[in-house]
Every structure is written in structure tokens, then in C-alpha cells.
Amino acid sequence: MGNTPLIRAAGAGTLLQILMVVLGYFVPSLQQAGLFPIGGTAIGAITGILASLWNKGAPMASQLGGGAVAGGLAGILGALVSVGLGDVPASTVVVAGGSTVAAGALGGLIGRFLGPKAA
């Protein structure tokens, strides 16, 4: 598969999602404050921005699609870790997947207009 912008962004987003989940596991007040949905969706958007920035010069559809895939993959993997730790029910994976796919696509759009222009 190689080191594509999509793989790099999904890896970075997954790392951020897992960091958030583990932090919430050891500091339950963060999770109880209802920050997981907001934080997870924000990480999905950041992941989409990274996917788009690392894929400058690609067509808009590729940047939005790449952001959606990278954000969704990271969100689903983060939610699966949270389910595995017993913090959330399994149904959360579907909700997290949907919200991070949408946020990743939006991030892909935002990333298209950030950073230096492609040569």
C-alpha cells in the first residue's frame, strides 16, 4: 500500500483518537463531561484536513473522499478501542463512524484551501 497521504492521515488520526480514548479511560471525568463525541468529531475533521493537505494538487473529489475515508477509519478504530475498554456500547462504533466520515469530508474541503498551492 505504501506511504500514501490517505494512510498517513488515517494513521495520525487513529493515533489521536486512541490517545483521546485512553486519556478518557484513565481520567473518567473527561468522558463523563461528554467530551468524547465533540473531541472525536474534531479529530475526524483534523484527519480530513491532513489527508487533503498531504494530497495537494489532487481533484477536489479525491481530497474530500480521502478526508472522509481517513477521518472515518480513524473514528471507527478509536471507537472500537473504547468499546474494547468497556467505556461505550458497541453501537457507538456506527455513530462515531458516521460523524467522523462527515467531519473528515469537511476537513478535506477545508484542507483544499489551506497551505501552499500545488505546483
N, C-alpha and C positions, 0 to 999 in steps of 0.2 A: 504494500500500500504506500509506503514511503512517508515522507515528512511533508504532507500537503498542508495548506492553510487550514483546511477543514479539520484534519487530525490534530494539528497543533492547538487550534482554538477549542476543540472538544476536550482535549487533554487539560488545557488550562482551566476551562470552565468546570470540568469534573473535579479537579483539584480544589477549586474554590467551593464548590457545592459540598464536597466531603469535609472540608475544613469547617464550613458552617455547621454541618450536621454534628460533627464530633464536638465542636465547641458547645453547641446546644445540649449535647448529651451530658457533658461534664458541668455545664452551667445551666441547669434546668430553668432558671428564671428567664433566660433569653427565649427559650422555646415557649414557656408559659405566657410570655408577653405577646405572643402571636407574631413574632418577627420572621419565622421561617417562610411563610408564603411571600412576604414582601422581599426578604433577602434572596430567596431562591429565584424569584422572578427577575429581580435586578441583576443577579448573576447571569441569568439567561440572556438578558439584554447585553451585558458586557461581553459575554461569549460571542454573540452575534456581531458586535462591533469589531472584536478581534478577528473573527473569521473574514469580515469584509475588508478590514484594513490590510490583512495579510494576503488578500486576493485582489489588490488594486489592479485596475485595468480589465477585470472580468465584466461581462454583461451584468446589468442590474439584477436580472432574474437569478443569475448564479450567486451574486452576493446575498440577495435575500434568502434564497434557498439554502445556501451554505450556512448563513446565520441561523436559520430555523433548525436545520439538522444538528448543527453543533450545539446550539442552546438546548434543544430538546433532548439530545443524547446526554448531555451533562446533567440536566434536570432529572431525567429518569434514573440515571445512575446514582445521583445524590439521594433521591427518594428511596431507592432500593436499599441503600446503606442505612437510611433512617428506619425503614421497615425492619431490616435485619437487627437493628439495635433495640427494636421494640418501642420506639418513640411514637410511631404513627401507624395507622391501619394500612393495609395493602392497597386500598382504594386511592390512597394519596398518590400513588405512582401515576395513575391516569390523570389526575388533576395537575400534578406537577409537570407531567409531560406536556399537556395541552398549554399550560400557561407559559412554559419556557420555550416551546416551539413558537408561539406568538411573539413573545418578547425577543427571541433570537432573530426572528424575521425583521422586527422593528429595529433591532440593533444593527442588522445587516444594512438596512436603509440608512440609518444614521452614519454608520461607518463609511458608506459610499461617499458621503460629503465631508468627511473628516480627513485630516492628514494630507500629505502631499499628493498631487495628482500623478497618475501613472504616465510614464513616458510614452 
